[in-house]
Amino acid sequence: MSNSRKIKNLVSLDVRPTLDSGEDPFKIIMEAIKVLKEEETLQIINTFEPIPLIRKLESKGYESWTERPSEGVVHTFFKLNPTKWVDNEVEEVVKKSKTNFEEQLTFFGDNIRVIDVRNLEMPEPMVTILKEIETLKKDQALYVDHKKIPQFLLPELEQRDFDILYKEIDCNHTVLLIYKSDKH
């Protein structure tokens, strides 16, 4: 993570106003990545280091580095490295048809912990969920009331061997069921 990199063709995206409005900047960032040319570097200006975003984009062949020019300001840079290209879509992590949400909910019965993260500011929903799953037992599930499917959380759950199912209640309410994977 060197601060001495020479950057040509910088594309800057300040996501702080988006976060301040309570919105998730994920779609805006992914749109910027989609149109980013190979010789360009994307600079995301944020208030925290977006580790899940870094992991997602690194899995898609991007190099990244972070700089902190001042207190509470984080610049994260992304540059495509074609030699590192690996297509690992996050959406594959969310199981849609393999296991039915209601069936799995019934399976866990009373072994469910419930949390509601809809009123938390970013990145608190993800931080809260990750903290909760640390103490989740193999036969327990975490039921989460959330505003949406948390894109940045998905690779974190996969890396920690958790499965996630979801059910959309309405455009501002999605329920998640997170539990230890049977893959072992």
C-alpha positions in Angstrom: 0.0 0.0 0.0 2.3 2.7 -1.2 1.5 6.4 -1.3 4.1 6.9 -4.0 2.1 5.4 -6.9 2.0 7.4 -10.1 -1.7 7.6 -11.2 -2.6 8.5 -14.7 -6.3 8.8 -15.8 -7.8 9.1 -12.3 -11.6 8.8 -12.1 -12.8 10.1 -8.7 -16.0 9.1 -7.0 -17.0 10.6 -3.6 -19.5 8.3 -2.0 -19.8 10.3 1.3 -23.0 12.2 0.1 -24.6 8.9 -0.9 -23.8 7.4 2.6 -25.0 10.5 4.3 -28.4 10.1 2.6 -28.6 6.6 4.0 -28.2 4.9 0.6 -25.7 2.2 -0.2 -23.2 3.3 -2.8 -22.6 -0.2 -4.1 -24.6 0.2 -7.3 -22.9 3.6 -8.1 -19.5 2.1 -7.5 -20.2 -1.0 -9.6 -21.5 1.3 -12.4 -18.3 3.3 -12.3 -16.2 0.0 -12.4 -18.3 -1.2 -15.4 -17.3 1.9 -17.5 -13.7 2.2 -16.1 -11.2 1.8 -18.9 -8.2 -0.5 -18.5 -5.8 2.5 -18.3 -7.9 4.3 -15.7 -7.8 4.2 -11.9 -10.9 4.6 -9.8 -10.6 6.6 -6.6 -13.4 6.0 -4.0 -13.6 8.8 -1.4 -15.2 7.4 1.8 -15.2 7.7 5.6 -14.0 4.1 6.1 -12.0 1.4 4.3 -14.5 -0.6 2.3 -12.9 -4.0 2.9 -15.7 -6.2 1.4 -15.6 -4.0 -1.8 -11.9 -4.4 -2.0 -12.2 -8.2 -1.7 -15.0 -8.3 -4.3 -13.0 -6.2 -6.8 -9.8 -8.1 -6.1 -11.7 -11.3 -7.0 -12.5 -9.5 -10.3 -8.9 -8.7 -11.1 -8.5 -5.3 -9.6 -5.5 -4.2 -7.5 -6.3 -1.8 -4.7 -4.6 0.4 -2.2 -5.8 2.8 0.5 -4.6 6.3 1.6 -5.8 8.4 4.5 -5.2 12.0 3.5 -6.9 13.4 6.6 -8.8 12.4 9.7 -12.0 10.6 8.8 -11.3 10.5 5.0 -10.3 7.3 3.2 -9.3 7.2 -0.4 -9.4 3.7 -1.9 -7.9 3.2 -5.4 -8.8 0.4 -7.9 -6.8 -0.4 -11.0 -7.6 -3.4 -13.3 -4.8 -5.9 -13.5 -5.8 -8.2 -16.4 -3.3 -10.9 -15.3 -5.4 -11.3 -12.1 -8.8 -11.6 -13.7 -11.0 -14.1 -11.9 -14.8 -13.9 -12.3 -16.4 -14.7 -8.9 -19.9 -13.3 -8.8 -21.2 -12.5 -5.4 -24.8 -13.4 -6.4 -23.8 -17.1 -6.5 -23.3 -16.9 -2.7 -27.0 -16.2 -2.1 -28.9 -19.4 -2.5 -32.2 -18.8 -4.1 -33.7 -22.2 -5.1 -31.6 -24.9 -3.5 -33.1 -24.4 -0.1 -36.5 -22.8 0.5 -36.4 -19.9 3.0 -39.5 -21.0 4.8 -38.3 -24.7 5.0 -35.0 -23.6 6.4 -36.7 -21.3 8.9 -38.9 -24.2 10.1 -35.8 -26.5 10.2 -34.1 -24.2 12.8 -37.3 -23.9 14.8 -36.5 -22.2 18.2 -32.8 -22.1 17.5 -33.0 -18.7 15.8 -31.5 -15.4 17.0 -33.3 -12.3 15.7 -31.8 -8.9 15.0 -33.1 -5.8 13.2 -30.5 -3.6 11.5 -32.8 -1.5 9.4 -32.3 1.6 11.4 -28.5 1.4 11.6 -26.2 3.7 9.6 -23.7 2.2 7.2 -21.5 0.2 7.9 -23.1 -0.7 11.2 -25.6 -3.4 9.8 -22.6 -5.4 8.4 -20.6 -4.9 11.6 -23.5 -6.0 13.7 -24.2 -9.1 11.6 -20.6 -10.2 11.6 -20.4 -9.8 15.4 -23.5 -11.9 15.8 -22.4 -14.8 13.7 -19.1 -15.1 15.7 -21.1 -16.7 18.5 -23.6 -18.6 16.3 -23.6 -22.3 17.0 -23.8 -24.9 14.2 -27.4 -25.7 14.9 -28.5 -22.0 15.1 -29.5 -19.5 12.5 -29.5 -15.7 12.6 -32.7 -14.0 11.3 -32.0 -10.5 10.2 -34.4 -7.7 9.3 -32.5 -5.6 6.8 -33.3 -2.9 4.2 -31.9 -5.0 1.4 -29.6 -7.8 0.4 -26.2 -6.7 1.8 -23.9 -7.1 -1.2 -20.7 -6.4 0.8 -21.6 -9.0 3.4 -22.0 -11.9 1.0 -18.3 -12.6 0.4 -17.6 -12.2 4.1 -20.2 -14.9 4.9 -18.9 -17.2 2.2 -15.3 -16.8 3.4 -16.5 -17.7 7.0 -18.5 -20.8 5.7 -22.0 -19.4 6.2 -25.0 -19.8 4.0 -27.5 -17.0 3.5 -31.1 -17.2 2.3 -33.3 -14.2 1.8 -36.9 -13.2 1.3 -38.0 -9.8 0.1 -40.9 -8.4 2.2 -41.1 -5.1 0.3 -38.6 -2.6 -1.4 -37.3 -1.4 2.0 -37.5 -4.7 4.0 -35.7 -8.0 3.3 -35.3 -10.7 5.8 -32.1 -12.8 5.8 -31.4 -16.2 7.3 -27.8 -16.8 8.0 -26.4 -20.2 9.2 -23.2 -22.3 9.2 -22.7 -24.1 5.9 -22.9 -27.9 5.7 -20.0 -27.9 3.2 -17.6 -29.6 5.6 
